[in-house]
Amino acid sequence: MAEKKNVSVKVMNMAGEEVSKLNLSASVFGIEPHQQALFDAVQVEQSNARQATAKTKKRHEVSGGGKKPWRQKGTGRARAGSTRSPIWVGGGNVFGPDGTQNFKISQNKKEYRLAKKSALSLAVKENKLTVVDEIKFAEKKTKAFVAMLDALKAGSKVLVVVDEIDEAMFASARNLAWVKLVTSDNVSVVDLLNVDTLVMSQTAAKSIEEALK
């Protein structure tokens, strides 16, 4: 059986009407999704987005504790030298985060490209991809952006990928909490997986195809 060279997808206009067909490379948009590559890519992206802001105070950083709480012998209580001791309430923390944690991990380029191809192929396989001939707005109108998404029957989580984001497009989309607008050279695997609908301009689809071939 001959291997498919192209994946044919419908091209819509912003009014939701089919205007043509677009052939996309099956080596980018039609592969069998590689689950391990996808898992690794998501783990890398989420780990690298973590900030090492968690911080607890060690014994030497807790205020107070200069005076011995009570005398060494004769009180019937256990010996205590400082209220900064980790066994005291309000004392220092022994093994807590110190604010210098490093959560960075990496993935090699070949596997990351495979993960991105897998995510795109999964979008095609699950009928989440909608290609639009041209995405352009004459003025800054959120209503116009919503009208386009309604016409395209987009879901409740939408990723819109274009080659270039102009001021009118950015202003029209910024108030829509369920919409993420990115350029074709800045789309991530997590972005592609975490959507109900992937709306992509025709030029953006071709740019991504060229970059991943």
N, C-alpha and C positions, 0 to 999 in steps of 0.2 A: 504494500500500500504506500503510495507516494505521500511524502510529508507535505503538509500545507505550507505554502510560502507566504500567504497573505491572509489577513483577517479583514473581512468587509464589514464596515459599520455605517449606519445611517448618519447623514449630516443634516442637522436641523438649522433653521434660522431662529432668531430671537423670539419669533412669534409662535414657535413650536411646530412649524411646518417643515416636512422633509423636502430638501432641495437637491440633494445628490447622495452619492455613496463615496466612501473613502476607504482605500485599501491601506491597511497598516501591516507592518511586518509581523509575521507569526512568531519570529524569534524574540520579539519584545512583548507583543500583546496576546500571544497565543501559546505560551509554554505551559507545561504542567507545573503549578505552583510548588515551590520547594519550601516545605514547612519549616525545616531547621534554619534555613537562611532567613526566613521571615521572622522566626522567633528571635534569632540572634540580633537582627537589625532593630527590632522593637526594644529589646533589652539594652542594646548599646545606646540608642537614642534617649530612652527614658533615664538610664543611669547617668549619662552625660549632662542631662538637664537638671540633675539634682544639685542643690546648693548646700555647701557644708556650713549651714548657719546654726545648727544645733550645738549648744555649748553648756556644759555644767561646770561648776566651780570645784576645783580640787581643794584639798585641805589647806594649802598655803594661801588660797584666794578668799576663803571665807573670813568675814570680819569677826573680831572678838577672840576669845579663847586665850588671852594672855595670862589670865590668872587661873591657878589650879582651883577647880570647883569646890573641893573640900579636902580636908587633911587626909594624908595617906592611910592612917590607921585609926581605929577606934570608933568609927561611925557605923560599922556593920554593913556598909555599902561597898560595892566593888570599887577598885582603884580607878581614878579618873584624873587625867593630867590636863585635859583641854576640852572645851565645848566644841572645838572644831573637829573633833574625832569623827570619822565616818560612821561610827555606831550611834552617834547622837542625832536626834532630830534637829535639822538645821545645820548639821555638820557638813564637811566636805564630801564629795562624791569620788569613789575610787576609780571605777572603770567607765565613767560616762564619756560622752563625746567632748572633744576639746576644741572644736571649731576648725581643725586642720585636716578633717577627713578628706580622702580623695576617692571619689566614686567613679572616676573615669575608666572606661574600658574601650576597646577598639574592635573593629571588624575590617578584614582586608577588603580592598576595592572590588576584587572579583566577586566575592560573596555578597557585597552590598549591591552591586549591579544585578546579581541574580535575584536578590530579595526585591529590588525595585521592579524588575521584570515580572516576578511572581505576583506582586501586588497589583500591577497593571493588568496582568492576565486574569487574575481573580475578579477584578472589576468587570472585565468583559464577560467572563464566564457567568457571573451573577447578574448580568444586565444592569450594572450600575453606571456604565459609561455612556455619557451623552456628548456627542461632538457637535459643536455649533460653528457655522461657517465664519461668523465674525461677531465678537462681543465688543460693542462700542456704545457709549452713552454720550448724547449731545450735551446734557446738563447734569448737575448734581441732584439726582432725584432717587431717594430710596424706593419710592413707589415704582419707578421704572425697573429697578433691579428685581423687586418682588414680582412684578408682572412677567418678567422674563422667566424666573424660576417657576412660576405657576404655569406658564405656557409650556415649559419643558417637563412639567409634572415631577419636579424635584422633590425629594423626601425631606425629612425634618433635620437632617445633617447634610450639609452640602459643601463640597470642595470645588472651587472654581479656579481653573488653571489657565493662565493666559501668558503670552510672551512678554507683554509689557503692561504695567498698571499705570494708567494716567490719573490725573487728579479727579476727574468726573467719576471714573469707575471706583476709585478708592472711597470717595465721599459717599457714593451711592450704596456701597456695601458695608461701611464701617459700623452702622447701627444695627446690623442684623447678626444677632448672637449665634444663630445656627449656621452661619455662612463663614467659610474661611477662604480668603482670596490670596493666591500665591502665584509667583511666576514659574514658568516651566523649568528653570534652572535651580529652583529653590524648593521643589516639592519633596517631601520626605516619605518614607515607607509608612510611618505612623499616620501621617496625613491621609495617605491613600487607603489605608485599612479602616480608619475610624470615620467612615462616611456612609450615608445611605445612597447618595448620588454624587458621581464624579462628572462635573461639567467641564469640558475642555474645548478651547477654541481649536479650529482646524490647524492653524499654524503652530500652536503649542504642542498638539499631538505629534506633528511632524518633527518638531524640535527635540522632543523627548525621544522619539524613535531614532533620530540621528545620533543623539548622545549615547544611547544604550546599545546600538548595533555592534 
